[in-house]
């Protein structure tokens, strides 16, 4: 049985179950988008050639011709892409189909029809494809990935500012540890995410237009006096990309590995964040909004699950698995060219889409939680043993021997309260001023400069909220 494609019959949940959420990426990372980018590259190449005096057999294009070419791009829709696919069915070659499509488009324009042999001039398929994929990665990053990450980052910064002074029991190895503040811990994640975000934003996206094995062989055969590297660089810069310095038939894809690794690192930090938020919710440190009609369990009516953070973690994992494969596989090609990269590159949009799902889940999860200050305070107030660090450090500073060992005996593996701590402090051979100061400290006071770190991070010039 064969079923028509729709959201219910799609094999991939990217286009099925989650199709509504990933729909904005269709204009950037779909087969349609790839074909459109190829059209843009071919038309831009034709314009560059026409403007080059050293390419003597094609004159600079008239305004009418420029308008016609621009209209091909502006009017390129799914129906036009389907025409390209129909041509591909005959040629069995996706890039050649684009060339034939463009020849059809200019057939009724005398000037452009007269220079149609310069469509795809001296180019190998990979000249067009590598630039098309580079445009895809550039637009996906700048128009989708970074804005969504910025939304997540700003949400975390907001939480960091609002809870900068909210004292919280820290946990190392899962055990009670010296107190911190909720805001400071959120600020740590914001700082990590910001750093990885900037590294992704700084990855140079490369491209090449240098022929069948990267030597401008055909170009120089036709016009030996032309500055072909310069001409190619002008094309690449006009497309908003950076010229790859030296290549074989293919752009080596090393920059895609850099891009993929940058996203992987970013997604790894976000995975860590999702897991910690899940943990804080399970501890009761956050209350979750209960949405009308929503069900948390098919049998336990009371449950409000942290499903958004779980979905984020799952999708980040799938995205990273794909990006890791891209990084390891794409820079490897036998001799001057093999086609093992072709099917891999077609999955770039799948990986980007899983990231899009994850970022959306994190934002939804963040919008539904609120710190439970009472629960956080109760937990911290039940763990007076965390003051052992402060007490033994003051004792050591005053020359009391065996300070660490004394506090270990008093607190390790035991639950103690304020009375036990204060009675111990009263026995110490330290100045009365130190005793008074230590006795006055509650667990909620023992947070070091965590509030200042959280507030400073949230308001200094490095971490102003990103607007886009």
NUMIVEX-86056 format. One record per residue (C-alpha): x, y, z; residue number from 1. Coordinates in steps of 0.1 Angstrom, whole numbers, plus 5000, padded with zeros to 4 digits. Each point is the difference from the previous one (the first is absolute). Example, Ala and Ser with C-alpha at 12.3 -4.5 7.8 and 13.67 -1.06 7.14 Angstrom:
VEXVEX    c1    c2    c3    i
VEXVEX  5123  4955  5078    1
VEXVEX  5014  5034  4993    2
// end
This chain:
VEXVEX    c1    c2    c3    i
VEXVEX  5000  5000  5000    1
VEXVEX  5013  5034  4991    2
VEXVEX  4987  5031  5018    3
VEXVEX  5000  5036  4988    4
VEXVEX  5024  5022  5020    5
VEXVEX  4985  5021  5028    6
VEXVEX  5007  5008  5036    7
VEXVEX  4987  4965  5011    8
VEXVEX  5017  4980  4973    9
VEXVEX  5034  5017  5001   10
VEXVEX  5028  4976  5010   11
VEXVEX  5019  5027  5018   12
VEXVEX  4984  5017  5030   13
VEXVEX  5017  5032  4988   14
VEXVEX  4975  5002  4972   15
VEXVEX  4973  4981  5018   16
VEXVEX  4992  5003  5037   17
VEXVEX  5022  5031  5003   18
VEXVEX  4994  5014  4966   19
VEXVEX  4982  5031  5012   20
VEXVEX  5029  5009  5023   21
VEXVEX  5027  4995  4974   22
VEXVEX  4980  5016  4971   23
VEXVEX  5020  5032  5001   24
VEXVEX  5031  4981  4990   25
VEXVEX  4985  4987  4968   26
VEXVEX  5009  5032  4982   27
VEXVEX  5036  4996  5011   28
VEXVEX  5009  4963  5003   29
VEXVEX  4977  4980  4977   30
VEXVEX  5005  4986  4965   31
VEXVEX  4981  5029  4987   32
VEXVEX  5024  5024  5018   33
VEXVEX  5031  4982  4986   34
VEXVEX  4987  5003  4965   35
VEXVEX  4992  5037  5005   36
VEXVEX  5036  5006  5013   37
VEXVEX  5014  4982  4969   38
VEXVEX  4979  5024  4978   39
VEXVEX  5014  5030  5020   40
VEXVEX  5036  4987  4995   41
VEXVEX  4996  4994  4963   42
VEXVEX  4984  5034  4994   43
VEXVEX  5025  5019  5021   44
VEXVEX  5028  4982  4981   45
VEXVEX  4986  5011  4967   46
VEXVEX  4998  5036  5013   47
VEXVEX  5036  4999  5012   48
VEXVEX  5012  4986  4966   49
VEXVEX  4981  5027  4981   50
VEXVEX  5016  5028  5021   51
VEXVEX  5035  4986  4994   52
VEXVEX  5018  5018  4971   53
VEXVEX  5025  4971  4997   54
VEXVEX  4971  4977  4991   55
VEXVEX  4998  5016  4966   56
VEXVEX  4971  4980  4984   57
VEXVEX  4973  5012  5023   58
VEXVEX  4991  5036  5005   59
VEXVEX  4988  5017  5031   60
VEXVEX  4964  4993  5005   61
VEXVEX  4973  5026  4993   62
VEXVEX  4976  5012  5027   63
VEXVEX  4973  4979  4982   64
VEXVEX  5021  4969  5003   65
VEXVEX  5009  5006  5036   66
VEXVEX  4963  5005  5008   67
VEXVEX  4992  4967  4982   68
VEXVEX  5026  4981  5020   69
VEXVEX  4989  5015  5033   70
VEXVEX  4964  4991  4992   71
VEXVEX  5010  4964  4996   72
VEXVEX  5013  5000  5035   73
VEXVEX  4972  5020  5015   74
VEXVEX  4973  4979  4984   75
VEXVEX  5016  4967  5007   76
VEXVEX  4974  4980  5019   77
VEXVEX  4992  4963  5005   78
VEXVEX  4984  4998  4966   79
VEXVEX  5033  5011  4984   80
VEXVEX  5019  4975  5021   81
VEXVEX  4977  4973  4988   82
VEXVEX  5009  5010  4964   83
VEXVEX  5036  4996  5009   84
VEXVEX  4992  4965  5014   85
VEXVEX  4982  4991  4968   86
VEXVEX  5032  5009  4980   87
VEXVEX  5020  4980  5025   88
VEXVEX  4979  4970  4993   89
VEXVEX  5012  5001  4964   90
VEXVEX  5036  5010  5006   91
VEXVEX  5005  4979  5032   92
VEXVEX  5022  5029  5011   93
VEXVEX  4988  5026  5025   94
VEXVEX  5023  5029  4992   95
VEXVEX  4998  4995  4962   96
VEXVEX  4962  5002  5004   97
VEXVEX  5004  5035  5015   98
VEXVEX  5021  5011  4971   99
VEXVEX  4974  4987  4975  100
VEXVEX  4972  5017  5021  101
VEXVEX  5018  5034  4998  102
VEXVEX  5005  4996  4962  103
VEXVEX  4962  4996  4998  104
VEXVEX  4995  5030  5021  105
VEXVEX  5020  5023  4978  106
VEXVEX  4990  4985  4966  107
VEXVEX  4976  5028  4993  108
VEXVEX  5024  5028  5009  109
VEXVEX  5021  5006  4970  110
VEXVEX  5030  5014  5019  111
VEXVEX  5001  4973  5026  112
VEXVEX  4993  4972  4975  113
VEXVEX  5030  5013  4980  114
VEXVEX  5023  4994  5030  115
VEXVEX  4984  4969  5014  116
VEXVEX  5032  4980  4993  117
VEXVEX  5015  5019  5029  118
VEXVEX  4975  4985  5024  119
VEXVEX  5020  4975  5021  120
VEXVEX  5031  5011  4981  121
VEXVEX  5032  4981  5008  122
VEXVEX  4983  4987  5032  123
VEXVEX  4999  4966  5014  124
VEXVEX  4969  4989  5019  125
VEXVEX  5018  5003  5033  126
VEXVEX  5007  5036  4992  127
VEXVEX  4963  5006  5002  128
VEXVEX  4992  4976  5027  129
VEXVEX  5026  5010  5025  130
VEXVEX  4989  5037  4998  131
VEXVEX  4963  4990  5003  132
VEXVEX  5007  4980  5031  133
VEXVEX  5021  5028  5014  134
VEXVEX  4971  5025  4995  135
VEXVEX  4977  4975  5017  136
VEXVEX  5023  4997  5031  137
VEXVEX  5005  5038  5001  138
VEXVEX  4963  5008  4999  139
VEXVEX  4991  4972  5024  140
VEXVEX  5025  5012  5025  141
VEXVEX  4993  5037  4997  142
VEXVEX  4962  4999  4995  143
VEXVEX  4990  4971  5022  144
VEXVEX  5026  4984  5022  145
VEXVEX  5016  5031  5016  146
VEXVEX  4967  5019  5005  147
VEXVEX  4985  4969  5018  148
VEXVEX  5031  4995  5021  149
VEXVEX  4999  5037  5009  150
VEXVEX  4964  4996  5011  151
VEXVEX  5011  4971  5023  152
VEXVEX  5030  5020  5012  153
VEXVEX  4979  5031  5008  154
VEXVEX  4975  4978  5019  155
VEXVEX  5028  4986  5021  156
VEXVEX  5015  5034  5007  157
VEXVEX  4966  5013  5011  158
VEXVEX  4997  4971  5025  159
VEXVEX  5036  5007  5011  160
VEXVEX  4992  5036  5007  161
VEXVEX  4967  4994  5018  162
VEXVEX  5015  4973  5023  163
VEXVEX  5035  5014  5005  164
VEXVEX  4996  5001  5038  165
VEXVEX  4978  4969  5004  166
VEXVEX  5022  4978  5023  167
VEXVEX  5000  4964  4990  168
VEXVEX  5017  4968  5012  169
VEXVEX  5026  4990  4975  170
VEXVEX  5007  4964  4992  171
VEXVEX  5033  4984  4991  172
VEXVEX  5000  4963  4992  173
VEXVEX  4962  5004  5007  174
VEXVEX  5007  5007  5036  175
VEXVEX  4994  5032  5020  176
VEXVEX  5028  5024  4995  177
VEXVEX  5009  5037  5008  178
VEXVEX  4970  5022  4991  179
VEXVEX  4997  5020  4969  180
VEXVEX  4971  5020  4985  181
VEXVEX  4977  4989  4973  182
VEXVEX  5008  5031  4980  183
VEXVEX  5037  4993  5000  184
VEXVEX  4995  4964  4988  185
VEXVEX  4978  5014  4972  186
VEXVEX  5027  5026  4992  187
VEXVEX  5026  4972  4996  188
VEXVEX  4979  4984  4973  189
VEXVEX  4994  5034  4983  190
VEXVEX  5037  5006  4999  191
VEXVEX  5007  4966  4985  192
VEXVEX  4973  5002  4974  193
VEXVEX  5011  5035  4990  194
VEXVEX  5036  4989  4995  195
VEXVEX  4989  4971  4978  196
VEXVEX  4975  5021  4981  197
VEXVEX  5027  5025  4991  198
VEXVEX  5023  4972  4988  199
VEXVEX  4972  4988  4977  200
VEXVEX  4994  5035  4988  201
VEXVEX  5036  5005  4991  202
VEXVEX  5004  4968  4979  203
VEXVEX  5010  5012  4965  204
VEXVEX  4977  4984  4974  205
VEXVEX  5021  4992  4969  206
VEXVEX  4994  4993  4963  207
VEXVEX  5019  4994  4968  208
VEXVEX  4995  5005  4962  209
VEXVEX  5031  4986  4984  210
VEXVEX  4989  4971  4977  211
VEXVEX  5003  4963  4998  212
VEXVEX  5031  4994  5021  213
VEXVEX  5005  5035  5014  214
VEXVEX  5025  5013  4975  215
VEXVEX  4979  5022  4977  216
VEXVEX  5009  4977  4972  217
VEXVEX  4970  5008  4978  218
VEXVEX  5000  5036  5009  219
VEXVEX  5035  5006  4990  220
VEXVEX  4995  4979  4968  221
VEXVEX  4973  5025  4989  222
VEXVEX  5015  5033  5013  223
VEXVEX  5036  4995  5010  224
VEXVEX  5006  5037  5009  225
VEXVEX  4971  5003  5024  226
VEXVEX  5006  5002  5037  227
VEXVEX  4978  4969  5008  228
VEXVEX  5008  4998  5037  229
VEXVEX  4990  5037  5004  230
VEXVEX  4968  4995  4979  231
VEXVEX  4991  4969  5022  232
VEXVEX  5006  5020  5032  233
VEXVEX  4977  5027  4988  234
VEXVEX  4972  4975  4995  235
VEXVEX  5006  4984  5034  236
VEXVEX  5001  5034  5018  237
VEXVEX  4968  5011  4982  238
VEXVEX  4983  4969  5014  239
VEXVEX  5011  5011  5035  240
VEXVEX  5026  4972  5004  241
VEXVEX  5037  4996  5004  242
VEXVEX  5023  4986  4973  243
VEXVEX  5015  4966  5009  244
VEXVEX  5038  5004  4994  245
VEXVEX  5007  4968  4981  246
VEXVEX  4979  4971  4990  247
VEXVEX  4996  4969  4979  248
VEXVEX  4967  4995  4981  249
VEXVEX  4982  5005  5033  250
VEXVEX  5003  5026  5027  251
VEXVEX  5016  4979  5027  252
VEXVEX  4971  5005  5025  253
VEXVEX  5024  5007  5028  254
VEXVEX  4979  5030  5009  255
VEXVEX  4969  4979  5002  256
VEXVEX  5018  4979  5026  257
VEXVEX  5008  5032  5019  258
VEXVEX  4964  5011  4997  259
VEXVEX  4988  4966  5011  260
VEXVEX  5024  4998  5030  261
VEXVEX  4990  5036  5011  262
VEXVEX  4963  4990  4999  263
VEXVEX  5008  4967  5018  264
VEXVEX  5018  5019  5028  265
VEXVEX  4971  5024  5003  266
VEXVEX  4975  4973  5001  267
VEXVEX  5020  4981  5026  268
VEXVEX  4998  5030  5023  269
VEXVEX  4963  5002  4994  270
VEXVEX  4997  4963  5008  271
VEXVEX  5017  5006  5033  272
VEXVEX  4976  5029  5006  273
VEXVEX  4969  4979  4992  274
VEXVEX  5012  4972  5023  275
VEXVEX  5006  5024  5029  276
VEXVEX  4966  5017  4996  277
VEXVEX  4984  4965  4999  278
VEXVEX  5019  4992  5033  279
VEXVEX  4990  5033  5016  280
VEXVEX  4964  4994  4991  281
VEXVEX  5002  4965  5015  282
VEXVEX  5013  5015  5032  283
VEXVEX  4971  5024  5001  284
VEXVEX  5022  5031  4995  285
VEXVEX  4978  5010  4971  286
VEXVEX  4962  4999  4997  287
VEXVEX  4986  4991  4966  288
VEXVEX  4969  5016  4986  289
VEXVEX  4971  4975  4996  290
VEXVEX  4984  5005  4966  291
VEXVEX  4963  4993  4997  292
VEXVEX  4993  4968  4981  293
VEXVEX  5036  4988  5002  294
VEXVEX  5006  4965  5013  295
VEXVEX  5032  4989  5017  296
VEXVEX  4993  4963  5003  297
VEXVEX  4975  4976  4986  298
VEXVEX  4995  4986  5035  299
VEXVEX  5013  5025  5026  300
VEXVEX  4978  5031  4998  301
VEXVEX  5022  5021  5023  302
VEXVEX  5031  5002  4977  303
VEXVEX  5013  5031  4984  304
VEXVEX  5030  4988  4981  305
VEXVEX  5031  5021  4990  306
VEXVEX  4994  4987  4964  307
VEXVEX  5013  5031  4983  308
VEXVEX  5035  4995  5015  309
VEXVEX  4998  4963  4992  310
VEXVEX  4991  5007  4964  311
VEXVEX  5028  5025  4997  312
VEXVEX  5025  4975  5013  313
VEXVEX  4988  4974  4975  314
VEXVEX  5001  5023  4970  315
VEXVEX  5033  5015  5009  316
VEXVEX  5014  4964  5001  317
VEXVEX  4987  4992  4966  318
VEXVEX  5013  5033  4986  319
VEXVEX  5034  4994  5015  320
VEXVEX  5002  4964  4987  321
VEXVEX  4995  5013  4965  322
VEXVEX  5023  5030  5004  323
VEXVEX  5028  4978  5013  324
VEXVEX  4996  4978  4969  325
VEXVEX  5002  5030  4978  326
VEXVEX  5032  5011  5017  327
VEXVEX  5016  4966  4997  328
VEXVEX  4989  4991  4966  329
VEXVEX  4997  5031  4978  330
VEXVEX  5037  5010  5001  331
VEXVEX  5009  4965  4986  332
VEXVEX  4999  4994  4962  333
VEXVEX  5019  4976  4979  334
VEXVEX  5026  5016  4977  335
VEXVEX  4985  5031  4983  336
VEXVEX  4964  4991  5004  337
VEXVEX  4976  4973  5011  338
VEXVEX  4962  5002  5006  339
VEXVEX  4998  4987  5035  340
VEXVEX  4994  5036  5012  341
VEXVEX  4969  5004  4978  342
VEXVEX  4974  4981  5020  343
VEXVEX  5016  5012  5033  344
VEXVEX  4996  5037  4990  345
VEXVEX  4963  4994  4992  346
VEXVEX  4995  4994  5037  347
VEXVEX  5013  5034  5012  348
VEXVEX  4964  5012  5003  349
VEXVEX  4991  4970  5021  350
VEXVEX  5026  5008  5026  351
VEXVEX  4992  5037  5000  352
VEXVEX  4963  4991  5004  353
VEXVEX  5006  4979  5031  354
VEXVEX  5019  5029  5015  355
VEXVEX  4971  5023  4992  356
VEXVEX  4976  4976  5018  357
VEXVEX  5024  4999  5030  358
VEXVEX  5003  5038  5003  359
VEXVEX  4962  5004  4997  360
VEXVEX  4995  4974  5028  361
VEXVEX  5025  5018  5023  362
VEXVEX  4981  5032  4995  363
VEXVEX  4967  4984  5007  364
VEXVEX  5014  4984  5031  365
VEXVEX  5015  5032  5012  366
VEXVEX  4967  5018  4995  367
VEXVEX  4982  4975  5023  368
VEXVEX  5022  5000  5030  369
VEXVEX  5004  5022  5031  370
VEXVEX  5024  4997  5029  371
VEXVEX  4985  4987  5032  372
VEXVEX  5018  5022  5025  373
VEXVEX  4985  4983  5030  374
VEXVEX  5009  4965  4988  375
VEXVEX  5036  5011  4992  376
VEXVEX  5003  5017  5034  377
VEXVEX  4987  4970  5019  378
VEXVEX  5025  4977  4983  379
VEXVEX  5029  5023  5007  380
VEXVEX  4988  5006  5036  381
VEXVEX  5001  4963  5006  382
VEXVEX  5036  4997  4992  383
VEXVEX  5020  5018  5026  384
VEXVEX  5030  4977  4994  385
VEXVEX  5009  5021  4970  386
VEXVEX  5014  5026  5024  387
VEXVEX  5028  4975  5009  388
VEXVEX  5021  5015  4973  389
VEXVEX  4997  5035  5013  390
VEXVEX  5007  4989  5036  391
VEXVEX  5031  4979  4993  392
VEXVEX  5014  5026  4977  393
VEXVEX  4998  5027  5027  394
VEXVEX  5015  4975  5025  395
VEXVEX  5029  4993  4977  396
VEXVEX  5006  5037  4994  397
VEXVEX  5002  5005  5038  398
VEXVEX  5025  4971  5004  399
VEXVEX  4977  4974  5016  400
VEXVEX  5015  4966  4993  401
VEXVEX  4979  4972  4985  402
VEXVEX  4973  5024  4989  403
VEXVEX  4989  4980  4969  404
VEXVEX  5000  4967  5020  405
VEXVEX  4979  5015  5028  406
VEXVEX  4973  5012  4976  407
VEXVEX  5002  4966  4982  408
VEXVEX  4992  4983  5032  409
VEXVEX  4972  5024  5008  410
VEXVEX  4983  5000  4966  411
VEXVEX  5009  4972  4977  412
VEXVEX  4971  4977  4992  413
VEXVEX  4979  5017  5027  414
VEXVEX  4970  5024  5000  415
VEXVEX  5006  5028  5024  416
VEXVEX  4981  5031  5010  417
VEXVEX  5008  5036  5011  418
VEXVEX  5003  4990  5036  419
VEXVEX  5027  4974  4993  420
VEXVEX  5019  5026  4978  421
VEXVEX  4998  5028  5026  422
VEXVEX  5010  4977  5029  423
VEXVEX  5031  4989  4980  424
VEXVEX  5009  5036  4992  425
VEXVEX  4997  5010  5037  426
VEXVEX  5027  4974  5009  427
VEXVEX  5026  5013  4975  428
VEXVEX  5032  5018  5011  429
VEXVEX  4996  5029  4976  430
VEXVEX  4993  5037  5005  431
VEXVEX  4965  5009  5013  432
VEXVEX  4995  5022  4969  433
VEXVEX  5004  4969  4978  434
VEXVEX  4976  4980  5022  435
VEXVEX  4974  5027  4997  436
VEXVEX  5004  5003  4963  437
VEXVEX  4998  4962  4995  438
VEXVEX  4971  4996  5023  439
VEXVEX  4981  5027  4981  440
VEXVEX  5004  4982  4966  441
VEXVEX  4971  4979  4988  442
VEXVEX  5003  4977  4970  443
VEXVEX  4981  5026  4979  444
VEXVEX  5026  5026  5009  445
VEXVEX  5029  4978  4989  446
VEXVEX  5000  5007  4963  447
VEXVEX  5032  5018  4995  448
VEXVEX  4997  5026  4972  449
VEXVEX  4975  4979  4979  450
VEXVEX  4974  5028  4999  451
VEXVEX  5026  5026  4988  452
VEXVEX  5012  4976  4973  453
VEXVEX  4965  4994  4988  454
VEXVEX  4991  5037  5000  455
VEXVEX  5032  5011  4984  456
VEXVEX  4998  4974  4973  457
VEXVEX  4964  5009  4992  458
VEXVEX  5007  5037  4997  459
VEXVEX  5035  5005  4987  460
VEXVEX  5009  5009  4964  461
VEXVEX  5009  4965  4990  462
VEXVEX  4966  4985  5008  463
VEXVEX  4974  5026  4990  464
VEXVEX  4969  4983  4986  465
VEXVEX  5004  4993  4963  466
VEXVEX  4974  5016  4978  467
VEXVEX  4993  4987  4965  468
// end
